[in-house]
Amino acid sequence: MDKEQFEDKLSDIVPLKTVTDRNTKGCKGCTRHTHKLHVYDWLCDFSAFQQATKMVEVQFKNTRKGYYINSNNLELKAGDLVAVESLPGHDIGTVTLTGKLVELQMKKNNFREDANGGLRRIYRIARPADLEKYEQAKAREQSTMIRSRQIAEELGLQMKIGDVEYQGDGNKAIFYYIADERVDFRQLIKVLAAEFRVKIEMKQIGARQEAGRIGGIGPCGHELCCSRWMSSFVSVSTSAARIQDISINPQKLAGQCGKLKCCLNYEVDAYVEAQRSLPSREIVLETKDSSYYHFKTDVFSGMMTYSTDKFNGSNLEVIHKDRVFEIIALNKRGKKPLKLAPEKEPETEKETSYLNDVLDQSITRFDNNRQNQPRKKRKPRKRRPDNSSGNHRPGNRNPRNDSSSDTHNA
């Protein structure tokens, strides 16, 4: 009986589940946003979907994820720290997804059992001893990366070691590197194994994957797509920018990884579909007053701008694509319209009568009528009695009553 099987049987006899700051649950269907490639479980309230499969999505450092089978039927929820099977030993990861959505994620990420050495299982929920080893292994990653870069430079290898990740039990280290050409790192593996006394695994990543592992904020103000939700990367070319009428400026088109932005591919299909209904930009529109050349196009609204100068914007005219097709048809028949812009449609009788009624009325018609009317004489104002000689103050009685009382007393 090996050590892992013994610990599994021991956990069945003495079940132990610790809740620490790292595996405290978040809200329903959502873990705390401390991990990249965050996924929201919108089926968390449906118990039937949660019990549909035993597969569990477990996330490790940065963007590395794995899919494991819950063979021990543990009660797992998003945010639990678990010990999973690895070769050799075990690894520590965080449960990020359970239930039916795990199968959809496996299909999206093209997960294959054969490529990963078969399905691996979840041993148990992480114990305090497991977490202690895990923290000790993580503390060695930064110093290991710096030392490995020095060793690669001493060996003269044209490669860049971008990150180092230790396994949860500290028996294995994964070195992520970037290289433009093929590198023979057999001697490097021997030196690293002798230096750190762990099993060495080398993984080559691209510039976009490195940016996803590091993370950051893009020029749009959002978190980088490669660290938020993108798991597979498609090549991006400058033709995507040309189709969308974006200026070819390397400083604006490049992302933080130094490559063309992945978001250039997001709307290309919509632009290609919309441009199919537009006329050719090479066609010159002939009118009786001048020849017009294409200047720019608003693809989705269908408004096209034409200029009388082939290379500069001069006498710009904005017309709809339907008008462009109409002029092209006239030019093919040897006819030229008077102007590029369409003629105004005749106004309806109702609108014309309303405008005539408004225009016939003078703005000063009320002033003239007022001048002809005789002025009314104002009535003279009644003067108030002068109270300066009397001793009347605000709040006293009526002066008429006061005078009558004085006369009576006299």
C-alpha positions in Angstrom: 0.0 0.0 0.0 1.5 3.3 -1.1 1.4 6.5 0.9 -1.5 8.1 -1.1 -3.8 5.1 -0.7 -3.0 5.1 3.1 -3.9 8.7 3.4 -7.2 8.1 1.5 -8.2 5.3 3.8 -7.2 7.5 6.8 -9.4 10.3 5.5 -12.3 7.9 5.3 -11.9 6.9 8.9 -11.3 10.4 10.2 -13.0 12.9 7.8 -11.4 16.3 8.0 -12.5 19.3 6.1 -10.8 22.6 6.9 -12.1 26.0 5.7 -9.4 28.6 5.5 -9.1 32.1 3.9 -8.1 30.5 0.6 -11.0 28.2 0.2 -13.8 30.3 1.7 -16.8 30.1 -0.7 -18.0 33.1 -2.7 -21.5 33.7 -3.9 -23.6 31.1 -5.6 -21.9 29.7 -8.7 -19.0 32.1 -8.4 -15.7 31.9 -6.7 -13.8 34.9 -5.6 -12.1 36.7 -8.6 -8.6 35.6 -7.5 -8.1 33.3 -10.5 -7.6 33.9 -14.2 -10.0 32.4 -16.8 -12.8 32.9 -14.4 -16.0 30.9 -15.1 -19.5 31.6 -13.7 -21.6 28.5 -13.0 -25.1 29.6 -14.1 -26.5 26.1 -13.4 -25.5 26.1 -9.8 -29.1 26.2 -8.5 -30.1 23.0 -10.4 -29.1 19.9 -8.5 -29.9 17.6 -11.4 -27.2 19.3 -13.5 -24.7 19.3 -10.6 -25.1 15.5 -10.3 -25.0 14.8 -14.0 -21.3 14.1 -14.1 -18.4 13.4 -11.7 -15.9 15.5 -13.6 -14.6 18.5 -11.8 -12.6 21.5 -13.1 -9.6 22.3 -11.0 -7.4 25.4 -11.5 -3.8 25.7 -10.5 -1.4 28.7 -10.7 -2.3 31.3 -13.3 -4.1 29.9 -16.3 -3.3 26.2 -15.9 -6.4 24.0 -15.5 -7.1 20.3 -15.3 -10.1 18.0 -15.3 -10.4 15.3 -12.7 -12.9 12.6 -11.7 -14.5 12.7 -8.3 -14.3 9.0 -7.7 -14.6 9.3 -3.9 -18.0 11.1 -4.2 -16.8 14.1 -2.2 -19.1 17.0 -1.6 -17.2 19.6 -3.6 -18.1 23.2 -4.3 -16.5 26.0 -6.1 -13.6 27.4 -4.0 -12.6 24.2 -2.3 -8.9 23.4 -2.2 -8.3 19.8 -3.1 -5.5 17.3 -3.5 -5.5 15.7 -6.9 -3.5 12.9 -8.5 -0.3 13.7 -10.3 2.8 12.0 -11.5 4.6 11.8 -9.2 2.8 12.5 -5.9 -0.1 14.9 -5.7 -0.9 18.5 -6.6 -3.0 21.1 -4.8 -5.6 23.1 -6.8 -8.8 25.0 -6.4 -12.2 23.7 -7.6 -13.6 26.3 -10.1 -16.5 24.4 -11.7 -18.7 21.3 -11.1 -21.6 19.7 -12.8 -22.8 19.7 -16.4 -20.8 22.8 -17.4 -17.5 20.9 -16.9 -18.3 18.7 -19.9 -18.9 21.7 -22.0 -15.6 23.2 -20.9 -13.8 20.0 -21.7 -15.2 20.0 -25.2 -14.4 23.7 -25.6 -10.7 23.2 -24.5 -10.4 19.9 -26.6 -9.6 17.8 -23.6 -8.5 14.3 -24.5 -8.0 11.5 -22.0 -5.2 9.8 -24.0 -3.1 12.9 -24.3 -3.2 13.4 -20.5 -2.4 9.7 -19.6 -6.0 8.8 -18.7 -8.4 10.3 -16.2 -6.9 11.3 -12.9 -8.9 11.5 -9.7 -9.4 13.8 -6.8 -7.9 12.3 -3.6 -9.4 14.5 -0.9 -10.0 18.0 0.3 -6.7 19.6 1.3 -5.6 19.2 4.9 -3.6 21.6 6.9 -0.4 19.5 6.3 -1.1 19.7 2.5 -1.5 23.4 2.6 1.7 23.9 4.6 3.7 22.0 2.0 2.0 23.9 -0.8 2.9 27.3 0.7 6.5 26.2 1.2 6.7 25.1 -2.4 5.2 28.4 -3.7 7.7 30.4 -1.7 10.6 28.8 -3.7 9.2 29.7 -7.1 10.6 33.2 -7.4 14.2 32.3 -6.4 14.1 29.2 -8.6 13.1 31.3 -11.6 15.9 33.8 -11.1 18.5 31.1 -10.7 17.2 29.1 -13.7 17.6 32.2 -15.9 21.2 32.5 -14.8 21.9 28.9 -15.6 20.3 29.2 -19.1 22.4 32.3 -19.8 25.6 30.5 -18.7 24.8 27.6 -21.0 24.3 30.1 -23.9 20.7 29.0 -24.6 18.5 31.4 -26.7 15.4 31.1 -24.5 13.6 33.1 -21.8 12.2 31.4 -18.7 9.0 33.3 -18.0 7.6 31.4 -15.0 8.2 28.5 -12.6 5.4 26.5 -10.9 6.1 23.9 -8.2 3.7 21.0 -7.7 1.7 21.0 -4.5 3.9 18.4 -2.7 7.1 20.1 -3.9 8.4 17.0 -5.8 8.1 18.5 -9.3 8.7 21.9 -11.0 7.3 23.1 -14.3 9.5 25.7 -16.2 7.6 27.8 -18.8 9.9 29.2 -21.4 9.7 31.2 -24.7 12.0 30.6 -27.6 11.9 31.7 -31.2 13.8 28.7 -32.4 14.2 25.1 -31.3 16.3 24.8 -28.2 18.3 21.8 -27.0 17.8 21.9 -23.3 18.9 18.4 -22.3 22.0 19.8 -20.5 19.8 22.4 -18.9 17.5 19.8 -17.4 20.4 17.9 -15.9 21.8 21.1 -14.3 18.4 22.1 -13.0 17.6 18.7 -11.5 21.0 18.7 -9.7 20.5 22.2 -8.5 16.9 22.0 -7.1 16.6 18.2 -6.6 13.1 17.9 -8.1 11.7 16.4 -11.2 11.9 19.0 -14.1 9.3 19.5 -16.8 9.8 22.1 -19.6 6.8 23.7 -21.3 7.1 26.1 -24.2 4.6 28.9 -24.4 4.0 31.8 -26.8 4.0 35.5 -26.2 0.2 35.6 -25.9 0.2 32.8 -23.3 2.9 34.6 -21.3 0.8 37.7 -21.3 -2.2 35.7 -20.1 -0.2 34.2 -17.2 1.1 37.6 -16.1 -2.2 39.4 -16.6 -2.9 43.1 -16.8 -5.3 45.8 -18.1 -5.7 46.4 -21.8 -6.1 49.9 -23.5 -9.9 49.3 -23.5 -9.9 49.4 -19.7 -10.8 45.8 -19.2 -8.7 42.8 -18.0 -6.7 41.1 -20.8 -8.8 38.6 -22.8 -6.0 36.1 -22.7 -6.1 36.0 -18.8 -9.9 36.4 -18.5 -11.5 33.9 -20.8 -9.4 33.0 -23.9 -7.9 29.5 -23.7 -7.0 29.0 -27.4 -5.2 31.5 -29.6 -5.7 32.1 -33.3 -3.1 33.9 -35.5 -3.9 37.5 -36.2 -2.9 39.2 -39.5 -2.9 42.8 -40.6 -5.6 42.0 -43.2 -8.1 42.0 -40.3 -7.2 45.6 -39.7 -7.5 46.5 -43.3 -10.9 44.9 -43.6 -12.2 47.1 -40.7 -10.6 50.3 -42.2 -8.2 50.6 -39.2 -5.0 52.5 -39.8 -1.9 50.3 -39.9 -0.2 51.7 -36.9 2.0 49.1 -35.1 2.0 51.0 -31.8 -1.9 51.0 -31.7 -2.4 47.5 -33.2 0.0 45.7 -30.9 -1.0 44.4 -27.4 1.0 44.1 -24.3 2.5 40.8 -25.6 4.0 42.7 -28.6 1.8 40.8 -31.0 -1.3 42.0 -32.9 -4.3 42.3 -30.6 -6.5 39.3 -30.5 -9.6 41.5 -30.5 -8.9 42.4 -34.2 -10.5 39.1 -35.1 -13.7 39.6 -33.1 -15.6 41.6 -35.7 -13.9 40.6 -38.9 -16.7 38.2 -40.0 -19.4 41.0 -39.5 -17.4 43.4 -41.6 -16.8 40.8 -44.4 -20.6 40.0 -44.4 -21.5 43.7 -44.5 -19.1 44.6 -47.3 -20.6 42.0 -49.6 -23.6 44.3 -50.2 -21.4 47.3 -51.0 -20.3 48.4 -54.5 -16.7 48.2 -55.5 -14.5 51.0 -54.3 -12.5 51.1 -57.5 -15.5 52.3 -59.6 -15.4 56.0 -60.5 -18.8 57.8 -60.5 -19.4 60.0 -63.5 -21.7 63.0 -63.3 -22.3 66.0 -65.5 -20.4 68.4 -63.2 -17.4 66.1 -62.3 -15.9 62.6 -61.7 -16.1 61.3 -58.1 -13.6 58.9 -56.5 -14.2 56.8 -53.4 -12.9 58.3 -50.2 -14.2 56.3 -47.3 -17.2 54.1 -46.3 -19.2 53.5 -43.2 -19.7 49.8 -43.6 -22.7 49.1 -41.3 -24.8 52.2 -42.2 -24.1 51.9 -45.9 -23.1 55.5 -46.3 -20.2 56.2 -48.8 -18.1 59.3 -49.1 -16.8 60.4 -52.6 -14.3 63.1 -53.5 -13.5 65.0 -56.7 -9.8 64.5 -56.1 -8.5 61.0 -56.4 -5.9 61.3 -53.6 -7.2 64.0 -51.3 -10.6 64.9 -49.8 -12.1 67.6 -51.9 -15.8 68.5 -52.4 -16.8 65.6 -50.3 -20.3 64.1 -51.0 -21.9 61.5 -48.7 -24.5 59.3 -50.4 -26.2 55.9 -49.6 -25.0 52.7 -51.3 -28.4 52.4 -53.1 -27.7 55.8 -54.8 -24.2 54.5 -55.8 -25.7 51.4 -57.4 -28.1 53.7 -59.3 -25.4 55.9 -60.6 -23.3 52.9 -61.7 -26.2 51.5 -63.6 -26.7 54.9 -65.4 -23.0 55.2 -66.3 -23.1 51.7 -67.8 -26.0 52.9 -70.1 -24.0 56.0 -71.1 -26.0 58.4 -69.0 -24.7 60.8 -66.4 -26.9 62.3 -63.5 -26.9 66.0 -63.0 -25.5 65.7 -59.4 -24.1 63.0 -57.2 -26.7 63.5 -54.4 -30.3 62.4 -55.2 -32.8 65.0 -56.1 -35.2 66.0 -53.3 -38.6 64.4 -53.4 -41.6 66.6 -54.1 -43.4 67.6 -50.9 -46.9 66.3 -50.3 -50.0 68.5 -50.6 -50.6 68.4 -46.9 -47.1 69.6 -46.0 -47.2 72.3 -48.7 -50.5 73.7 -47.5 -49.3 73.7 -43.9 -46.1 75.6 -44.9 -48.1 78.1 -46.9 -50.4 78.8 -44.0 -47.4 79.4 -41.7 -45.5 81.6 -44.2 -48.5 83.8 -45.0 -49.0 84.8 -41.4 -46.8 87.8 -40.3 -45.0 87.7 -37.0 -46.1 91.3 -36.3 -49.7 90.7 -37.0 -50.6 91.0 -33.3 -48.6 94.2 -32.9 -50.5 96.0 -35.6 -53.9 95.1 -34.1 -52.7 96.4 -30.7 -51.6 99.8 -32.1 -55.1 100.4 -33.7 -56.8 99.9 -30.4 -57.4 103.0 -28.2 -55.4 103.2 -25.0 -57.2 102.7 -21.8 -56.8 105.5 -19.2 -55.3 104.3 -16.0 -57.2 105.1 -12.8 -55.3 107.3 -10.4 -53.8 105.5 -7.4 -55.4 106.0 -4.0 -52.9 107.6 -1.7 -52.5 106.0 1.7 -53.1 108.1 4.7 -50.0 109.8 6.1 -49.3 108.3 9.5 -46.3 110.4 10.3 -48.2 112.8 12.6 -50.0 110.2 14.5 -48.7 107.6 16.9 -50.1 104.7 15.1 -47.8 101.7 14.9 -48.1 98.4 13.2 -50.4 96.2 15.1 -52.6 99.1 16.6 -56.3 99.3 16.2 -58.1 100.8 13.2 -57.5 104.5 13.1 -61.2 105.2 12.5 -62.1 103.5 15.7 -59.3 105.4 17.5 -60.6 108.9 16.4 -64.1 108.1 17.5 -62.9 107.0 20.9 -60.9 110.3 21.2 -63.9 112.4 20.4 -66.1 110.6 22.8 -63.5 111.1 25.6 -63.3 114.8 24.8 
